[in-house]
Amino acid sequence: MALEALREHDSVQAIARRHELHPNQVSTWKRQLFEGLPEVFAGGAGRKLAKEHEAKVRDLHAKIGELTVERDFFGAGSSAEPGGAGADDRAGRTAESFKAVCAGGG
C-alpha cells in the first residue's frame, strides 16, 4: 500500500478506500517508506557508519571512566573538602604515582 501511494497512480484516499484503511494510515506508511529509502540503498555503508558510531561511543565511555578514576584519585572540589584541591599536595599524589597505581606498581 505504501508503494502504491509512493507511485502516485492513485490518490491516498482511493488507496485507503480500496484497502479499507484510514487515509492518514496510508499517508504515514508512505512517509515512512520515503524516509527509509536512503537506508535501503546505502547497503553496507549504513551498517559501517553504525559500527563506527558504536566504536566511538565505546571509546568515549572508556575515556569517561579513565577520567573519573583520575578525578577520584586526585580529588576534586575546594581545599576545604576532604580530597579537595590542596589535599593533593599534602597526600603527595602526583601524575607519576597515579600511573604507577594504574599499572599495578603501588
N, C-alpha and C positions, 0 to 999 in steps of 0.2 A: 504494500500500500504506500509505503514511504517512497519507493522507487517510482510508482505511478505518479505520485504528487510531484516528485522531483522532475520527471519528464514533462509535466505540464500539458499532457494531451487532453486531460480533463481538469475541471476545476476541483479544488479541495472539497467543495460542497458536494459535487457529483460523486467523487470517490467515496466520501463519507456515507452518502446516501446508499450507494451500491453495496457497501460492506456493513451497513447498519451501525455506523460509528458516529460519534460527535465530530464535527469539523475541527474543533480545537485539538482533538487527539491526533488526527491526521496531520495537522499543521505542526504539532510538536514532534511527531516522528520524522516529518520531512526536514525540520530544522536540525534535529539530532543527527540525521543521516548526512546532511550537508556539512555540518560542523565536524563530523568524524571522518570525512573522506580523506583529508590530508594524511591522517594516521594510516589509513589503509594503503595508500600509495607510497608512504615513506618506507615501508618494509622494515629492513633491519636498522635503518637509520634511527627510527623512533626508539627501538629497543636499546640501541647503542647509547643514545642520549640518556635514557632512563638508567642504564647501568653506570654511566659516568656520573650521573647525579647521585646515585646511591653511594658510589665510592667516595665522592666528595663529602657527602653527609657523614659517612663513617670517619673520614679523616678529621673533619671538623669536631665531631664528638670526641675523638681521641685527644685532640688538641685542648678541648674544653676540660677534659679530665686531667690532663697534664697540668694545665694552668691552675686548676682547682687545688690539686695536690701541692703545687708550688706555693700558692697563696696561703694555704693552710700551714705549710711548713714554716714560711717566713712570718706569718701573722699578718693581720690586716686591721685597719682602724687607727684610732688615736693612741698616743702613748699612754693614756690613762687606762686603756683597756688591757687586760692580760693578753699577751701575744701581739699587742698593737705595735705601731711604729715606735721605734726606740728600744723596744724589747729585743729586737733582732740583734742589736749590738751587744746588749747585756748577755744574751744567750750564746754569743759567739757564732751565730749562724751566718754562713757565707754561701755563695753560689757553689763553691767547691765542696763544702760539706753536704749541701743538698745533693749534688751529683754523686757524691760518694755513697750517700744513703740510698739513692735510687739504684745505684749499681750494685748494692749489697755490700759495700765496703764499710758500713757502720758509720 
